[in-house]
Amino acid sequence: MTEVTPENIKQFFEDATAAYTNAWKAQAEYNDGLVRRNTKALTELADARMASFKEMRDSTTFNQAFEANLAFEEKVREELVALQEENTKSWETLVEEMTAIYTPAEKAAAQKKPAAKAKKAA
């Protein structure tokens, strides 16, 4: 158990302030990246939709117009899958950062020891 002293109280508040600051920075970076990625993807999809409309307008047969629309649909699938993967990786990184910020050092060290023993045993 920790003794309550002015120095310990001061250190507690300094540690809490540092943790909150680091958490705020991590969340802000995540949100900036999320907005940037989503905006870029949606802008590219809007441009692709306009291009597909132009191709459909310039088509001389129904099949050409239909193929232009199918190409756009495929692009949408690919772009959205890639966006989801990037956003998932970014989220996982944020969770790791937040866990590292808010997990007490003693607890983090205790969690790593069993994992290190399991690796040695394997």
N, C-alpha and C positions, 0 to 999 in steps of 0.2 A: 504494500500500500504506500502511496506517495504522501510524504509529509506536506501539509499545507503551509507554504511560506510565501512571502511576497514575491520572491524570485520565481517560484513554481507557478504562481498565478499569472505573473507577467509572461512567463514562457508559454503557458497555456494559451493566452490571448494572442501572442505572437504566432504560435503554431496554427491556431484557428484562422487568423487573418491570412496567413500564407496559404493555407488549404483552400479557403474560400476564393482567394485571388486566383490561384491555379485552376480551380474548378470553373470559375467564371471564364477564364481565358480558353480553357479546353472546350467549354460549351459554345462560346462565341466562334471559335475556329470551326467547330462542327457545323454550326448553323450557317456561317458564311459559305462553307464548302457545299452544304446541302442546297442552298439557294442558287449558288453559282452553277452547280451540276444540273439541277432541275431546269433552270432558266435556259442554259445552253441546249439541253436535250429538247425542250419544248420549242425553242426557236428553230433548231434544225428540223424538227418534225413539221413545223408550220411551213418552212421553206420547201421541204420535200412535198408537202401536200399541194402547195401552189404549183410546183413543177409537174406533179402528176395531173393536176387539173388542166394545165397547158397541153400536156401530152394527150390527154383524153379529148380536149377540144380539137387538136390537130389530127386526131385519128380519122382514118377514112373508113374503118370498119368497126363493128361492135367488138370484135376480138381484140383489136389493137387497144381500144379504150379499156376493155376489161383487163388486159395484161398490164396496162399502166397502173390501174388501180390495185391489182394484185402485187405489183412491185412495191407500191407504197405501203401496203399492209405488211409485207415482209420486212420492210425497213422499220416500221413501227414496232414490230415484235422484237427485232434485233436491238433497236435502240432502248426499248423499255427493259429488256432483260439485262443489258449492259448497265443501264442506270440503276436498276435494282441491286445488282451485284456491287457496284461502286458504293451505293448508299448503305448497303449492309456492312461492307468492310469498314466504312467510315464510322458507322454506329458501333461496331465491335471495338474499334480503336478508342472511341470515346468511353465506352464502358470500361475498358482496361485502364485508361487514364484516370477515370473517376475512382475506380477501385484502388488504384495505386495511391491516389491522393488521400482517400478516406480510410484506408486500412491501416490501423496502427502498426508501427514497425515491429513490435513484438509478435503480433498476430501473423503478419506477413512472413516473418522468419520461421515461425512455427509451422505455417502451411507449407513452406518450401522444404523443410526437413523431411517429412514423410515422402514427398515426391522424389527427393534426392535418394532416399533409401530404396524406394521402389525401383528406380532406374538402375541402381547398383545391383539389386537382386536379379534383375532381368538380364 
